[in-house]
Each structure stands twice: as structure tokens, then as C-alpha cells.
Amino acid sequence: MLNPPLSLLSDDLLALIVEHTAKLPFSGEDLCNLSLADRAFTQSCQKYIFWGLKLWNTREISKELTKLKKILDDKPSFANHVRMVELVISCNESAWLFKEGTFISILQLLAKSPVPPHELAIGGWSEIPLKFEDPMLVVRQLTQSFFSQTLTILHVSRCANVPLPLFLTCPRLRVLLLDQVAATEKSYNKYQENQCSGREAPQLEVLDYRNSHSVVEQVITPPPRFNTPVVLWSNLRVLTLCPHEREGMACLQPILDAACTTLEELYLTRTNMSECRPIVLL
């Protein structure tokens, strides 16, 4: 129960306290403490605490998955708060994770949420780029998951072999962030026909890329295996890229040509996404 002076505060002000706490550095610990301080804060804090489900590469990843599954089984309502899933994994775990039973069951629990997660961030460590051992498995699993219907924001970072069909699995994708990723596949002949063609292409509204020209080049001009566009440019409003990258800048003109009637903002920024200070050109 609230005691003075907290009991004198309105619900809106209490919610504002939680909102500002969520913006602080190390907000996770602060939100947990605030949630325990008084039950009036608990529900609002939980909304932020469980907003992002982060799975990091650790030696005890199996135990972490089991612990997370138990929490969601005990408190199914927590799954309703999750809006973003972040996977920071190693090369050795890429194939294992996407066919691991506990991880798949967690995705199934999230799928039951009234509003399933709509944002996915996936990548490797800064010093060890992720290389999918089985990229076709990743494409297949995402196609079969709720992400194929809900995903609107995709952030791929530090990946060595991003498969082009990944983008076709998510027709509602609107925001694409590419940071230090590369495409190694050329022909895509090993992929099934329905993974490369006959799918609704996402209509991007925001594209942000750096050190990722090989993927962007394929998105602009897909290999012959793709007889339909991988993305549509007709709704692109915001474009961000690094002027210090010659290969990346070479992709600019084709995108401008395709989005000349809709583009509203063009940003030139630094190579490192975490240190960017964009220059507005449009």
C-alpha cells in the first residue's frame, strides 16, 4: 500500500516516475528495486522489465533457457509485455539454438500474447561475428514462427552470412537496420522455390546500413533465383548510411532512384552505429 507522500501522487505521475526510471543507465536493476518498493509500481515496472527478452551467449545458455521458460510458465502474463527479442549468439550456437526445444517452446508462449513481439535483433559479439551454420534452418524457423506475421523492425549486426530470403519471411517489415553484415551466398540454388519467390515483399520505410554493402547490393538487385523483389522501395521515408564507405555509397543512387517520390530524410553518419551523429541532408 502507498504511504504519504506517495499516496498523494496521481496515477499519471507514478507512471511518469517509472517511465523516467526506465531511461536511466542500468535501468533493469533500478526498475526491479522500484517494483519492490511499493506494489503500486509493480505492474508499470514489469511492462519495462519484460519489454525486451534478451538471450546472450553464455556457457550456461541451456540453464538460462530453462530458467526463462519456468518464469513464463509460472507467470504467463509476463509474455504479454515482450515486444522485442534480442539474440546475441556465437557461431557454435546458431544452428543449435534455432532447433532447441526449450527455445522453440518460449517462442510458442510469446505467440499466444495478445500482441506478440514485433522487433527482432540478432547478431554476434563485436570481436566474433556470427556466421549461421545453417542459414536455411534460420529462414525456415522464422517463417514458421509468429515473426512472419508480426515483425516490423529487424536489426542484424555482426553477421557473416545473412541470407536474402530472411527479409521475405517478414512481409510487414518496415524498419531494417544492418550493421557490419555480409552476404556470402550467391546463387541461392539450395533454397526452396517458395523461400525465394512468390512471397509478399516488405515495404520498407526506414533503412539504416553501414559496413553491409554486399547485403544491400543483393537487396537492390537480387540474384536470378529471385523473380520478384526482395523489398519494395515505394514507401521508403528515411535512409541512413556512412559516407566514408565507398561500397556503401555506391548503393545510394539506385535507392534514391527507386524512392525519389517518398524519401523524406537522408542521413550521413559515422561507421560505428553506437557512435553515430547523423547529418540531415533532406
N, C-alpha and C positions, 0 to 999 in steps of 0.2 A: 504494500500500500504506500501511496505517496504521502510524505510528511512535508510540512512547510519547510522551506519556501517552494519546493517542487509542486506541491499540491495547489499552489496559486497560479501555476503556469497553464496556459491553454494547450490543447492537444496539438495545435499547429506549431506552437513554439517548442514543444517537446520533440516533435518530428524534425524541426529545424536543427535542434541540438544534435540529433542522430545523424542528420544529413551532413553537417559540418564535421562531425567526428569521422565519418566515412571518408572524408577528403584528406585527413591527416596522414603523414607518413606512419607506417606501421599501424594502419587503421584496424587491421584484423584483431590485434591484441586489445586495442582501445575499445573496439565495439564489443568484444567479449566481456570486458570489465564493466562497461556501461550497461550491458544487458543484465549482468548480475547485480548491479547497484540497486535496481528497482524494477519490478515486473512491468511497470508502465512503459519501460524502454524495450522490453524483451522482443516483442513482435516486430517493432520497427528495426531493431538491430539485426534480427535474423534475416530480414529482407536483404540487407547488405552483406552479412556474413556468408550467406549461401548464394549470393548473386553469381559468383564465379566458382566453378568446380575446376580446381587446378590439380593436375596429376603430373608430378615431376619425376624425373628419372632418379630413382634411388635403389640401393641394394635390397631394400625391403619393399619393393613395389607390390609384390603379391599380398603382403600383410596390409599395406595401405589400401589396396582394393577391397580386401575383406573387411577392414575396419569401416571404410566408406559405405560398403553395401549394408553392413549391420546398422549403421546410423540411419540410412534411408529406409531400411525395413522397420526400424523402431519408430521413426518419425517420418512417415511418407510425405507429410506436409512440407518438409524441408525441400523436397524435389521441386515443389511448385515455385520456389524462389529462384531456381537456377536459370540464368539467361545465357551464360557463356561457359563453354568447355574449353580448357586450355591444356594441351598435351605437349610437354617438353620431354622428349624421349630420345634414347640412343638408337644407333643403327641395329644393335643386337635385339632390341625390344620391339622394333617396328612391326615385324611380322607376327611376333608372339602376342602383342597387345591386341591387335585387331581380330584375333580369333580366340582370345582368352575368355572363358565362360563368365567369370565374375564381371569383367568389364562390359561384356555384351548385356548382361542382366541389369547393370546400372543404367545403360542406355535405354533399356526397355522400361525401367522405372521412370526415367525422365520423360519418355514418350507419353506416359499416362498423365503428365501435368496438363492442366487446362491451357497453359501457354508454355510449350516446350522451348528449350534453348534455341536461340536464333543466331548465335555467334560462335564461331569455332576458330581457335588459334592453335596451330600445330607447327612444331619445329624442333631443331636440335640445340645443343649447347653452343655457345659462341665459339669455343675452341674445337668442337667436334660437330661438324654439320651432320644433319640427319640424311641418311640415304635409305629409302624404303627398300627392304629386302624383297618385298612382293607388292609393287605398286598396284597391280591388278586386284589384289585382295583388298587394299585400301579403298579403291574405287567401288568394288562390289559391296563392301560393308557399309560405306556411306550411302550408296544407292538404296540399300535395304533398310537403313535407319530413318528416323524421323527427320534427320537433317535434310534429306532430299526434298522435304516439303516445307521446312521452316527456315533453313539457313539464308540469312540476308547479309551477314558480314563474315568474311573469311580472311584470316591473317596467316600467311605461310612465311616462315622465316628459317634461314639457315638449313635449307634442304637441297640435296644434290641432284635429285631426280624427280621433279614434280611432274606427274602425268597429266597431259592435257584433258583427258576425259573427266578429271576431277571436277572441273568447272561445269561440265554438262550434267553432273549429278544434281546440281542445285539450281533449278530454273528461277528461283526467287532471289538469287544472289544479286545484291545491289552495290555492296562495298567490297572491293578487293585490294588487299594490302600485301605486297610482295617485297620481301627484304632478304637479299642475299640468297636467292634460289636459282636453280638451273634446271633446264630440261635436257635429259640425256637421250631419251627415246626419239627416234627419227621417223620410222615408218608406221609404228603402232599396229603392225600386221598381226601381232599376237592377241590384240584386244578383240572382243566380240563386236560384231557389227553394231549392235544396239547400244554399245558404250561409246561409240564414236559418231554415230549419225542417227537421225530420226528423233532427236530429243529437242525439247524447247530450250533455246539458248537464253541464258540470263541477260537481262537488260541492265548493264552496269550504269550506275550513277556516279560512283566515286572510284577512281583508280589511283593508287599510290605505289610506285615501284622504285627500287634502287638496287643496283648490282643484280639485276634479274632480267637482262635483255633477252636471253635465249628463250625464256618462257613467253615474254611479251611478244617477241617476233613470231612465235608459233600461234599465239592468240590472234595476232593481226592476220597472219597468213598461215592457216592450218595446213598440215600435210595432206596429200591426196586422199588419204583414208577418210578424212572428214569432208563429206559432201555438203555439209551445212555449216553455218558459222558457229564458232565456239562461244562467242559472246556477241551481243548487239551493242552498237555504239550510239544508237539513235537517242538515248536518254542521258548520255554522259554529261555531267554538270561540273565535276571537279576533277582536275588532273594534277598530280604531283610527281616530279621526277628530279633527278640530280643533274645539273648542267656540267658537272665535272666528268661524267661518264659518256665517252664518245659513242659507245654502242647503244646506250640507253637513249641518248638524244636523237639517234638515227630513227628511233621508233616514234618520235614526236610528230613528224609531219603526216604520216599515214593516219594517226589517231585524230589529229586536227582536221584532216580532210573528211574523215568519217563522222566527226562530231561537231562540225563547224556551225550547225544551227542551234545546238543545245548547250555547248560548253560555256560556262559562266565564270569559272575560276581556274587559273593556271598558276601553279606554284613551282618555283625552283628552290631546291632545298639542299641540305648537306647530304653527304654519303650515308652517315650514320643516322638511322631513323630516330634514335633516342636523343640525338643532339640537334635535331632539325629546327631551324628558324626560317620558315618559308618567306620568300619574297613574292608578293602578289603582283602578277603581271596583267591579269584581267579583272 
